[in-house]
């Protein structure tokens, strides 16, 4: 069980029966909206494909709702109506599903990650639980505001489309990589995918063995053996609650991800 799951399971249930932290989502008051808009203009989607005009920037400033979320806070539950999309500016959000006592981690959204937009645009309920893994800064766009800004501002719509395509492309690659080859190869593919999502930084990946096992669909014991093997090869160092990547370039090469990093998208 991850730290988020353990924290969430300790929280008292609210009136709806969901387990949440007592304090609600609260506006992020430390920085002005202009700072968040500047971050989107710089880091969200493909800025080379669709630079934002002054009108685009002004429109984003009017529709963004920055929200600070405590670690362990449940943001969305499976079956919730998709009434908003969320961009992760800082922190991490876990997406998972639960069947009885079994909890399956679907993915982790880090800075630049988006969730809620595809169910919103497809008019379907949110399929997963979304929980803040760390203290997280979200940029929220309600349904009406998102659809309006996408309809009126082609550059923003193109940025958003690039984000959706990139997420779908990564999901397809992950499905292929995680269903083929040995557990070592699948573990390397997963680590490489996480590195790509983190812009190939060699910093510690905050993934426990239980989370890796859930993402790989394997037992903790077999994942532990695979990680010990990678540690002996000098690729990683296992730490408490995370791992340190010692040779990111080698992991990407072994998983065939260096070519992906050279792509613009």
C-alpha positions in Angstrom: 0.0 0.0 0.0 1.3 3.4 -0.9 1.6 6.3 1.5 -1.4 8.0 -0.2 -3.5 4.9 0.2 -2.5 4.5 3.9 -3.2 8.1 4.6 -6.5 8.1 2.8 -7.6 5.0 4.6 -7.0 6.7 7.9 -9.2 9.6 7.2 -12.7 9.8 8.6 -15.6 9.4 6.1 -17.6 12.5 5.1 -21.3 12.7 4.6 -21.0 11.0 1.2 -19.1 8.1 2.7 -15.9 9.0 0.9 -12.7 9.1 2.9 -11.1 12.6 2.6 -9.0 14.9 4.5 -11.0 17.3 6.7 -9.8 20.5 5.0 -11.3 21.1 1.5 -9.5 22.1 -1.7 -8.4 25.6 -1.2 -7.4 28.4 -3.6 -3.7 28.8 -4.0 -3.0 32.3 -2.8 0.7 32.5 -2.8 1.0 33.4 -6.5 -1.0 35.5 -8.9 -2.9 34.0 -11.8 -0.4 35.6 -14.2 2.3 33.3 -12.9 0.2 30.2 -13.6 -0.7 31.4 -17.1 3.0 32.0 -17.7 3.7 28.5 -16.6 1.2 27.1 -19.1 2.5 29.2 -21.9 6.0 27.9 -21.2 5.5 24.2 -20.2 2.1 22.9 -21.3 1.7 21.3 -24.7 3.8 22.2 -27.7 4.6 25.9 -27.5 6.6 25.7 -30.8 3.4 24.5 -32.6 1.1 27.1 -31.1 2.5 30.1 -29.4 -0.1 31.9 -27.3 -1.2 35.4 -28.2 -2.0 38.2 -25.7 -5.7 37.3 -26.2 -5.0 33.7 -25.4 -3.1 34.6 -22.2 -5.9 36.9 -21.1 -8.5 34.2 -21.7 -6.5 31.7 -19.7 -6.2 34.1 -16.9 -10.0 34.4 -16.7 -10.7 30.7 -16.7 -8.0 29.1 -14.5 -8.7 28.3 -10.9 -5.5 27.5 -9.0 -6.1 25.0 -6.2 -3.8 23.8 -3.5 -4.4 20.2 -2.4 -3.1 18.5 0.7 -1.2 15.2 0.4 -3.7 12.3 0.7 -6.7 14.4 -0.4 -9.1 12.7 -2.7 -9.9 14.9 -5.7 -12.2 12.7 -7.7 -13.8 9.3 -7.2 -14.8 6.7 -9.8 -18.2 7.5 -11.2 -18.0 11.2 -10.4 -19.5 13.4 -13.1 -16.7 14.9 -15.2 -17.3 18.6 -14.4 -13.7 19.9 -14.7 -10.3 19.2 -16.1 -7.2 19.6 -13.9 -3.6 20.4 -14.9 -0.9 19.5 -12.4 1.5 22.4 -12.0 3.4 21.1 -8.9 3.2 17.8 -7.0 1.9 14.4 -7.9 -1.6 12.8 -8.3 -2.2 9.1 -8.2 -4.9 7.6 -10.5 -6.2 4.2 -9.4 -9.1 1.8 -9.2 -10.2 -0.4 -6.4 -12.0 -3.7 -6.6 -12.8 -5.0 -3.2 -9.5 -4.9 -1.3 -7.5 -4.9 -4.5 -6.1 -1.5 -5.4 -4.6 -1.1 -8.9 -2.5 1.9 -9.6 -3.2 3.2 -13.1 -0.7 6.0 -13.3 0.9 9.0 -11.6 0.4 12.5 -13.0 3.3 14.9 -12.4 3.9 18.5 -13.4 2.3 19.1 -16.8 0.0 16.1 -16.4 -3.7 16.4 -17.1 -6.7 14.4 -15.9 -10.4 14.8 -16.2 -10.4 16.3 -19.6 -11.1 13.2 -21.7 -14.1 12.1 -19.6 -15.4 15.7 -19.7 -15.1 16.0 -23.5 -16.5 12.4 -24.0 -19.4 13.1 -21.5 -18.6 10.1 -19.4 -18.1 9.6 -15.6 -14.6 9.8 -14.3 -13.2 6.2 -14.3 -10.6 6.3 -11.6 -9.9 7.7 -8.2 -7.6 10.7 -8.2 -5.7 11.4 -5.0 -2.9 13.9 -4.3 0.2 11.9 -3.6 2.0 14.9 -2.3 1.0 18.5 -1.6 -0.1 19.5 -5.1 -0.9 22.7 -7.0 -3.7 22.1 -9.6 -5.0 24.4 -12.2 -8.7 23.7 -12.6 -10.9 24.5 -15.6 -14.6 23.9 -15.2 -16.6 22.2 -18.1 -18.1 25.5 -19.4 -14.9 27.4 -19.2 -12.8 24.8 -20.8 -15.1 24.1 -23.8 -15.5 27.9 -24.3 -11.8 28.7 -24.3 -11.1 25.7 -26.6 -13.8 26.8 -29.0 -12.7 30.5 -29.1 -8.9 30.1 -29.0 -7.4 27.8 -31.6 -3.8 28.1 -30.2 -5.0 26.9 -26.8 -7.1 24.1 -28.4 -4.0 22.9 -30.4 -1.9 22.9 -27.2 -4.6 20.8 -25.5 -4.8 18.5 -28.4 -1.0 18.0 -28.3 -1.3 17.1 -24.6 -4.1 14.5 -25.3 -2.1 12.9 -28.2 1.0 12.7 -26.1 -0.8 11.0 -23.2 -2.5 8.5 -25.6 0.8 7.8 -27.3 2.5 7.2 -24.0 -0.4 4.9 -22.9 -0.1 2.9 -26.1 3.7 2.5 -25.7 3.2 1.5 -22.1 0.6 -1.1 -22.9 2.9 -2.7 -25.5 6.0 -2.5 -23.4 4.4 -3.9 -20.2 2.8 -6.9 -22.0 5.9 -8.1 -23.8 9.2 -9.5 -22.6 10.7 -10.6 -19.3 9.9 -8.8 -16.0 13.3 -7.2 -16.2 12.5 -5.8 -19.7 9.0 -4.6 -18.5 10.6 -3.0 -15.4 13.1 -1.1 -17.5 10.3 0.0 -19.8 8.3 1.3 -16.9 11.3 3.1 -15.4 12.1 4.6 -18.8 8.5 5.8 -19.2 8.6 7.4 -15.8 11.9 9.1 -16.7 10.3 10.4 -20.0 7.4 11.8 -18.0 9.9 13.5 -15.7 11.9 14.9 -18.6 14.6 12.2 -18.1 15.9 13.7 -14.9 18.0 11.4 -12.9 16.4 12.4 -9.6 14.8 9.9 -7.3 11.6 8.4 -8.5 9.1 8.3 -5.7 7.8 4.8 -6.4 7.5 2.1 -3.8 7.9 -1.6 -4.7 4.1 -2.0 -4.2 3.4 0.8 -6.6 5.8 -0.7 -9.2 4.2 -4.1 -8.8 0.8 -2.6 -9.3 1.9 -0.7 -12.4 3.6 -3.8 -13.8 0.8 -6.3 -12.8 3.4 -8.4 -11.0 4.0 -9.6 -7.4 6.1 -7.5 -5.0 8.5 -10.4 -4.6 9.2 -10.7 -8.3 9.5 -7.0 -8.7 12.0 -6.9 -5.8 14.1 -9.5 -7.6 14.1 -7.5 -10.8 15.1 -4.3 -8.9 17.9 -6.1 -7.1 19.2 -7.2 -10.5 19.1 -3.6 -11.8 20.9 -2.4 -8.7 23.6 -5.0 -9.2 24.0 -3.6 -12.8 24.6 -0.1 -11.3 21.4 1.3 -12.9 19.5 2.1 -9.7 19.8 2.4 -5.9 16.9 1.3 -3.8 16.0 3.7 -1.0 13.1 3.9 1.5 9.9 4.8 -0.4 11.7 5.6 -3.7 14.7 4.7 -5.8 17.6 6.7 -7.1 18.3 6.5 -10.8 22.1 6.1 -11.2 22.3 5.8 -15.0 19.2 7.3 -16.7 20.8 7.3 -20.1 21.5 3.5 -19.9 18.0 2.7 -18.7 16.5 4.7 -21.6 18.9 3.0 -24.1 18.0 -0.5 -22.8 14.3 0.3 -23.0 14.6 2.0 -26.5 13.4 5.3 -25.2 16.2 7.6 -26.3 14.6 7.9 -29.8 11.4 9.0 -28.1 13.1 11.7 -26.2 14.4 13.2 -29.5 10.8 13.6 -30.8 9.3 17.0 -30.6 6.0 15.8 -29.1 
